Amino acid sequence: MRIALLTYSTKPRGGVVHTLHLAEALAEAGADVTVWSLARDGDPGFFRPVADAVRVELVPFAAIDGESVGQRILRSIDTLRAAFDAAGYDIVHAQDCLSANAAGRCVRTIHHLDEFTTPELAACHERAIVEPYARICVSAAVAAEVRSGWGFEPTVIPNGVDFERFAAAAAAPRQAWRNRLGRYVLAVGGIEPRKGSIDLLEAFAVLVRAEPDLQLVFAGGETLFDYHDYRARFTARADELGITPVILGAVADADLPSLMAAASAVPFFSRKEGFGLAAMEALAAGVPVVARDLPVLREVFDDAVDYVSTPDQLAAALRAALPADPARQARGRAVAARYRWADAARAHLDFYAALTRATV
């Protein structure tokens, strides 16, 4: 089976991580897989090496000074659409709203639903739900949102997690990160509204009064979108609270497992999620996770994490999670071990086969 997977970026965002792992697992299962992506700012490749069995087609996408978010969205779609050729593929599978708008007739994975104020992005989001001929969600909670909002019945295929890689990091030397950062809690992802970053500042301001040697560290966060105003509010609030978070930016993929494993805890206080891959990686590494109480996270993480609703609750739960607890670590690893990319690939291949039979 010849499969094209389309994504909007080469940067380490959750949907891009999903795309690459899925592509490699599909290729390992015998499929002929090509990943298409925009390559921003002269990127020569993805943020990490991709298995040789997967072909990669990168479409140059240079920055333009003064371009608005809406203009960048439209140009992204037009650029990828002009370059992508669906001929020769049995399945075209878009992983986000930009690539779904560019791909033409396609399958779409809806990782999570957003509410956008930029008109072009709101229209892109709507078209990418309505126009694909088949839909996948990575959790039943998001599938239920799609069903409620649009009447579609997506197929649920959960993410995998690179369990062995993150579990191995827990047994490897982690002192380099601790020497650099001290004792820290780690937030993985951008400083942006969906991630609840300002709420996390509020929680940390309470936590650090009881744990004064603790650092708040942010890793990752590359995005095509503009969260400048939110970042400005984040910085202003950090100053008001007297907090100086460590913002690492994008971390090399090879370094991420050890950074994760050296953390004392991972707060996962997102307002919207489709699955929670970064938190699942933390559990694989034996690191305690405290999450916002969202239906999707209860579905995915079961009893392996603590659930909270307010910054004060987050601060208290993080403090309680700091002492190492072997029973908690075992629960977390058991949950993370359930999710395998090989299983996700088999489910996708079954789904694709059913689609191709239906169109014969």
C-alpha positions as a Python dict, from the first residue, in 0.01 Angstrom:
ca = {
    (1, 'M'): (0, 0, 0),
    (2, 'R'): (135, 345, -98),
    (3, 'I'): (69, 605, 170),
    (4, 'A'): (136, 978, 184),
    (5, 'L'): (137, 1134, 532),
    (6, 'L'): (123, 1514, 531),
    (7, 'T'): (223, 1747, 814),
    (8, 'Y'): (273, 2122, 837),
    (9, 'S'): (619, 2149, 992),
    (10, 'T'): (955, 1986, 1049),
    (11, 'K'): (963, 2115, 1408),
    (12, 'P'): (905, 1899, 1719),
    (13, 'R'): (534, 1957, 1775),
    (14, 'G'): (306, 1676, 1893),
    (15, 'G'): (140, 1620, 1557),
    (16, 'V'): (476, 1609, 1382),
    (17, 'V'): (613, 1359, 1636),
    (18, 'H'): (302, 1149, 1573),
    (19, 'T'): (350, 1167, 1196),
    (20, 'L'): (710, 1046, 1202),
    (21, 'H'): (652, 761, 1446),
    (22, 'L'): (345, 648, 1252),
    (23, 'A'): (532, 665, 921),
    (24, 'E'): (816, 452, 1057),
    (25, 'A'): (579, 197, 1210),
    (26, 'L'): (380, 174, 886),
    (27, 'A'): (700, 121, 689),
    (28, 'E'): (813, -144, 937),
    (29, 'A'): (480, -320, 874),
    (30, 'G'): (552, -328, 500),
    (31, 'A'): (379, -16, 368),
    (32, 'D'): (536, 222, 114),
    (33, 'V'): (532, 553, 303),
    (34, 'T'): (623, 909, 208),
    (35, 'V'): (604, 1201, 450),
    (36, 'W'): (537, 1545, 302),
    (37, 'S'): (596, 1863, 498),
    (38, 'L'): (667, 2230, 477),
    (39, 'A'): (1030, 2304, 560),
    (40, 'R'): (1039, 2644, 723),
    (41, 'D'): (1333, 2880, 728),
    (42, 'G'): (1563, 2658, 527),
    (43, 'D'): (1525, 2346, 742),
    (44, 'P'): (1717, 2068, 568),
    (45, 'G'): (1516, 1795, 738),
    (46, 'F'): (1299, 1704, 1032),
    (47, 'F'): (1400, 1773, 1391),
    (48, 'R'): (1526, 1414, 1415),
    (49, 'P'): (1651, 1151, 1171),
    (50, 'V'): (1379, 957, 992),
    (51, 'A'): (1415, 585, 919),
    (52, 'D'): (1558, 508, 577),
    (53, 'A'): (1248, 308, 486),
    (54, 'V'): (1041, 630, 488),
    (55, 'R'): (1072, 872, 197),
    (56, 'V'): (1064, 1240, 286),
    (57, 'E'): (947, 1525, 61),
    (58, 'L'): (1015, 1870, 203),
    (59, 'V'): (865, 2184, 50),
    (60, 'P'): (1068, 2504, 112),
    (61, 'F'): (880, 2769, 306),
    (62, 'A'): (1074, 3088, 377),
    (63, 'A'): (973, 3349, 633),
    (64, 'I'): (840, 3682, 508),
    (65, 'D'): (891, 3986, 731),
    (66, 'G'): (570, 4157, 831),
    (67, 'E'): (346, 3873, 722),
    (68, 'S'): (34, 3834, 936),
    (69, 'V'): (-76, 3502, 1086),
    (70, 'G'): (-364, 3484, 840),
    (71, 'Q'): (-138, 3551, 544),
    (72, 'R'): (108, 3288, 663),
    (73, 'I'): (-172, 3031, 699),
    (74, 'L'): (-297, 3092, 346),
    (75, 'R'): (54, 3087, 200),
    (76, 'S'): (131, 2764, 387),
    (77, 'I'): (-171, 2595, 233),
    (78, 'D'): (-100, 2727, -115),
    (79, 'T'): (268, 2630, -101),
    (80, 'L'): (205, 2272, 9),
    (81, 'R'): (-88, 2231, -232),
    (82, 'A'): (123, 2345, -527),
    (83, 'A'): (401, 2099, -445),
    (84, 'F'): (203, 1791, -341),
    (85, 'D'): (102, 1538, -606),
    (86, 'A'): (-150, 1277, -491),
    (87, 'A'): (-96, 1061, -798),
    (88, 'G'): (56, 725, -715),
    (89, 'Y'): (-75, 706, -357),
    (90, 'D'): (-348, 472, -241),
    (91, 'I'): (-403, 678, 75),
    (92, 'V'): (-342, 1048, 137),
    (93, 'H'): (-352, 1115, 511),
    (94, 'A'): (-328, 1470, 651),
    (95, 'Q'): (-226, 1519, 1012),
    (96, 'D'): (-340, 1879, 1073),
    (97, 'C'): (-568, 2146, 935),
    (98, 'L'): (-306, 2309, 712),
    (99, 'S'): (-206, 1991, 534),
    (100, 'A'): (-571, 1879, 509),
    (101, 'N'): (-654, 2202, 330),
    (102, 'A'): (-361, 2148, 94),
    (103, 'A'): (-406, 1777, 24),
    (104, 'G'): (-735, 1764, -161),
    (105, 'R'): (-920, 1435, -113),
    (106, 'C'): (-774, 1287, 205),
    (107, 'V'): (-808, 1110, 537),
    (108, 'R'): (-762, 1345, 832),
    (109, 'T'): (-639, 1280, 1185),
    (110, 'I'): (-808, 1527, 1420),
    (111, 'H'): (-571, 1537, 1716),
    (112, 'H'): (-770, 1801, 1905),
    (113, 'L'): (-1020, 2078, 1838),
    (114, 'D'): (-933, 2445, 1875),
    (115, 'E'): (-1117, 2776, 1881),
    (116, 'F'): (-930, 3023, 1662),
    (117, 'T'): (-988, 3397, 1636),
    (118, 'T'): (-779, 3447, 1321),
    (119, 'P'): (-1043, 3423, 1044),
    (120, 'E'): (-821, 3236, 800),
    (121, 'L'): (-722, 2981, 1064),
    (122, 'A'): (-1081, 2937, 1182),
    (123, 'A'): (-1188, 2867, 822),
    (124, 'C'): (-893, 2630, 775),
    (125, 'H'): (-992, 2442, 1091),
    (126, 'E'): (-1355, 2407, 977),
    (127, 'R'): (-1271, 2288, 625),
    (128, 'A'): (-1024, 2034, 761),
    (129, 'I'): (-1301, 1871, 965),
    (130, 'V'): (-1578, 1885, 705),
    (131, 'E'): (-1404, 1813, 374),
    (132, 'P'): (-1195, 1495, 434),
    (133, 'Y'): (-1373, 1174, 333),
    (134, 'A'): (-1264, 986, 648),
    (135, 'R'): (-1151, 1089, 995),
    (136, 'I'): (-938, 944, 1274),
    (137, 'C'): (-909, 1073, 1632),
    (138, 'V'): (-641, 970, 1881),
    (139, 'S'): (-891, 954, 2169),
    (140, 'A'): (-1258, 878, 2218),
    (141, 'A'): (-1308, 1212, 2395),
    (142, 'V'): (-1207, 1410, 2087),
    (143, 'A'): (-1411, 1178, 1865),
    (144, 'A'): (-1712, 1260, 2083),
    (145, 'E'): (-1650, 1633, 2033),
    (146, 'V'): (-1643, 1581, 1657),
    (147, 'R'): (-1962, 1375, 1673),
    (148, 'S'): (-2136, 1640, 1883),
    (149, 'G'): (-2022, 1934, 1676),
    (150, 'W'): (-2043, 1797, 1322),
    (151, 'G'): (-2224, 1463, 1329),
    (152, 'F'): (-1928, 1264, 1197),
    (153, 'E'): (-1815, 931, 1345),
    (154, 'P'): (-1434, 929, 1352),
    (155, 'T'): (-1245, 606, 1406),
    (156, 'V'): (-1040, 611, 1728),
    (157, 'I'): (-677, 500, 1697),
    (158, 'P'): (-463, 606, 1997),
    (159, 'N'): (-108, 732, 1972),
    (160, 'G'): (186, 515, 2054),
    (161, 'V'): (475, 614, 2277),
    (162, 'D'): (846, 541, 2234),
    (163, 'F'): (834, 349, 2559),
    (164, 'E'): (1173, 177, 2555),
    (165, 'R'): (1360, 497, 2475),
    (166, 'F'): (1210, 696, 2763),
    (167, 'A'): (1216, 404, 3006),
    (168, 'A'): (1585, 353, 2934),
    (169, 'A'): (1654, 719, 3012),
    (170, 'A'): (1535, 663, 3368),
    (171, 'A'): (1823, 421, 3424),
    (172, 'A'): (2083, 633, 3242),
    (173, 'P'): (2296, 911, 3396),
    (174, 'R'): (2088, 1227, 3439),
    (175, 'Q'): (2329, 1437, 3641),
    (176, 'A'): (2424, 1664, 3350),
    (177, 'W'): (2074, 1817, 3339),
    (178, 'R'): (2058, 1842, 3718),
    (179, 'N'): (2398, 2012, 3727),
    (180, 'R'): (2271, 2262, 3472),
    (181, 'L'): (1918, 2320, 3599),
    (182, 'G'): (1915, 2203, 3958),
    (183, 'R'): (1592, 2048, 4080),
    (184, 'Y'): (1312, 2121, 3835),
    (185, 'V'): (962, 2057, 3713),
    (186, 'L'): (937, 2034, 3336),
    (187, 'A'): (668, 2168, 3103),
    (188, 'V'): (701, 2036, 2747),
    (189, 'G'): (544, 2244, 2471),
    (190, 'G'): (494, 2604, 2377),
    (191, 'I'): (412, 2903, 2591),
    (192, 'E'): (64, 2941, 2452),
    (193, 'P'): (-300, 2957, 2560),
    (194, 'R'): (-380, 2591, 2488),
    (195, 'K'): (-98, 2475, 2715),
    (196, 'G'): (-221, 2683, 3010),
    (197, 'S'): (123, 2837, 3054),
    (198, 'I'): (12, 3138, 3261),
    (199, 'D'): (-192, 2910, 3488),
    (200, 'L'): (125, 2709, 3538),
    (201, 'L'): (308, 3025, 3648),
    (202, 'E'): (38, 3086, 3908),
    (203, 'A'): (77, 2733, 4040),
    (204, 'F'): (455, 2750, 4049),
    (205, 'A'): (445, 3075, 4245),
    (206, 'V'): (264, 2884, 4520),
    (207, 'L'): (483, 2574, 4492),
    (208, 'V'): (814, 2756, 4508),
    (209, 'R'): (727, 2911, 4844),
    (210, 'A'): (737, 2561, 4989),
    (211, 'E'): (1015, 2430, 4761),
    (212, 'P'): (1246, 2731, 4711),
    (213, 'D'): (1519, 2539, 4531),
    (214, 'L'): (1282, 2421, 4257),
    (215, 'Q'): (1304, 2556, 3901),
    (216, 'L'): (1028, 2582, 3642),
    (217, 'V'): (1163, 2470, 3303),
    (218, 'F'): (993, 2496, 2962),
    (219, 'A'): (1118, 2288, 2670),
    (220, 'G'): (1002, 2292, 2310),
    (221, 'G'): (745, 2524, 2163),
    (222, 'E'): (827, 2574, 1794),
    (223, 'T'): (509, 2670, 1612),
    (224, 'L'): (385, 2819, 1289),
    (225, 'F'): (140, 3038, 1479),
    (226, 'D'): (193, 3372, 1653),
    (227, 'Y'): (143, 3379, 2030),
    (228, 'H'): (333, 3706, 2077),
    (229, 'D'): (59, 3873, 2284),
    (230, 'Y'): (22, 3570, 2510),
    (231, 'R'): (399, 3546, 2551),
    (232, 'A'): (404, 3912, 2653),
    (233, 'R'): (136, 3850, 2916),
    (234, 'F'): (328, 3543, 3035),
    (235, 'T'): (648, 3744, 3078),
    (236, 'A'): (469, 4028, 3256),
    (237, 'R'): (299, 3787, 3496),
    (238, 'A'): (626, 3604, 3567),
    (239, 'D'): (783, 3939, 3657),
    (240, 'E'): (490, 4026, 3885),
    (241, 'L'): (523, 3690, 4061),
    (242, 'G'): (902, 3716, 4089),
    (243, 'I'): (954, 3398, 3887),
    (244, 'T'): (1230, 3347, 3633),
    (245, 'P'): (1140, 3032, 3440),
    (246, 'V'): (1411, 2859, 3240),
    (247, 'I'): (1301, 2858, 2876),
    (248, 'L'): (1514, 2610, 2682),
    (249, 'G'): (1330, 2639, 2350),
    (250, 'A'): (1362, 2345, 2116),
    (251, 'V'): (1568, 2064, 2271),
    (252, 'A'): (1758, 1818, 2053),
    (253, 'D'): (1557, 1501, 2016),
    (254, 'A'): (1848, 1293, 2145),
    (255, 'D'): (1851, 1496, 2468),
    (256, 'L'): (1478, 1495, 2540),
    (257, 'P'): (1454, 1157, 2720),
    (258, 'S'): (1731, 1244, 2967),
    (259, 'L'): (1584, 1593, 3023),
    (260, 'M'): (1249, 1431, 3095),
    (261, 'A'): (1390, 1158, 3319),
    (262, 'A'): (1586, 1408, 3529),
    (263, 'A'): (1275, 1615, 3609),
    (264, 'S'): (1120, 1592, 3955),
    (265, 'A'): (769, 1614, 3808),
    (266, 'V'): (584, 1709, 3490),
    (267, 'P'): (287, 1947, 3519),
    (268, 'F'): (47, 1892, 3229),
    (269, 'F'): (-201, 2175, 3268),
    (270, 'S'): (-323, 2208, 2909),
    (271, 'R'): (-669, 2345, 2843),
    (272, 'K'): (-706, 2131, 2529),
    (273, 'E'): (-536, 1803, 2438),
    (274, 'G'): (-602, 1516, 2203),
    (275, 'F'): (-394, 1252, 2380),
    (276, 'G'): (-104, 1393, 2585),
    (277, 'L'): (205, 1238, 2428),
    (278, 'A'): (461, 1438, 2631),
    (279, 'A'): (297, 1333, 2957),
    (280, 'M'): (295, 971, 2840),
    (281, 'E'): (669, 995, 2771),
    (282, 'A'): (715, 1126, 3125),
    (283, 'L'): (535, 825, 3267),
    (284, 'A'): (754, 592, 3059),
    (285, 'A'): (1055, 767, 3213),
    (286, 'G'): (920, 713, 3565),
    (287, 'V'): (841, 1081, 3627),
    (288, 'P'): (521, 1177, 3814),
    (289, 'V'): (262, 1375, 3618),
    (290, 'V'): (-6, 1610, 3745),
    (291, 'A'): (-266, 1693, 3480),
    (292, 'R'): (-560, 1924, 3434),
    (293, 'D'): (-884, 1735, 3489),
    (294, 'L'): (-999, 1689, 3129),
    (295, 'P'): (-1210, 1397, 3003),
    (296, 'V'): (-952, 1309, 2739),
    (297, 'L'): (-672, 1285, 2995),
    (298, 'R'): (-878, 1067, 3229),
    (299, 'E'): (-948, 840, 2932),
    (300, 'V'): (-583, 809, 2833),
    (301, 'F'): (-402, 815, 3170),
    (302, 'D'): (-650, 636, 3396),
    (303, 'D'): (-511, 629, 3752),
    (304, 'A'): (-147, 692, 3656),
    (305, 'V'): (-161, 1071, 3712),
    (306, 'D'): (-318, 1313, 3960),
    (307, 'Y'): (-598, 1535, 3825),
    (308, 'V'): (-650, 1896, 3934),
    (309, 'S'): (-857, 2192, 3822),
    (310, 'T'): (-699, 2506, 3973),
    (311, 'P'): (-345, 2644, 4004),
    (312, 'D'): (-357, 2602, 4384),
    (313, 'Q'): (-454, 2237, 4342),
    (314, 'L'): (-176, 2193, 4088),
    (315, 'A'): (81, 2336, 4330),
    (316, 'A'): (-33, 2107, 4612),
    (317, 'A'): (-38, 1796, 4390),
    (318, 'L'): (306, 1870, 4247),
    (319, 'R'): (452, 1908, 4595),
    (320, 'A'): (293, 1580, 4704),
    (321, 'A'): (435, 1407, 4394),
    (322, 'L'): (796, 1519, 4446),
    (323, 'P'): (909, 1235, 4677),
    (324, 'A'): (989, 929, 4465),
    (325, 'D'): (710, 670, 4485),
    (326, 'P'): (793, 331, 4328),
    (327, 'A'): (426, 225, 4324),
    (328, 'R'): (330, 541, 4136),
    (329, 'Q'): (617, 490, 3891),
    (330, 'A'): (502, 134, 3827),
    (331, 'R'): (146, 249, 3756),
    (332, 'G'): (272, 511, 3515),
    (333, 'R'): (498, 274, 3327),
    (334, 'A'): (220, 16, 3303),
    (335, 'V'): (-9, 271, 3137),
    (336, 'A'): (261, 397, 2901),
    (337, 'A'): (350, 42, 2799),
    (338, 'R'): (-5, -9, 2664),
    (339, 'Y'): (50, 233, 2378),
    (340, 'R'): (273, 98, 2100),
    (341, 'W'): (334, 251, 1759),
    (342, 'A'): (328, -96, 1603),
    (343, 'D'): (-30, -137, 1727),
    (344, 'A'): (-122, 206, 1593),
    (345, 'A'): (26, 117, 1254),
    (346, 'R'): (-170, -209, 1233),
    (347, 'A'): (-492, -27, 1318),
    (348, 'H'): (-420, 235, 1050),
    (349, 'L'): (-349, -30, 788),
    (350, 'D'): (-677, -204, 870),
    (351, 'F'): (-856, 131, 844),
    (352, 'Y'): (-689, 213, 511),
    (353, 'A'): (-773, -132, 373),
    (354, 'A'): (-1138, -87, 461),
    (355, 'L'): (-1140, 250, 284),
    (356, 'T'): (-984, 112, -31),
    (357, 'R'): (-1228, -182, -37),
    (358, 'A'): (-1518, 61, -2),
    (359, 'T'): (-1406, 261, -306),
    (360, 'V'): (-1351, -38, -536),
}
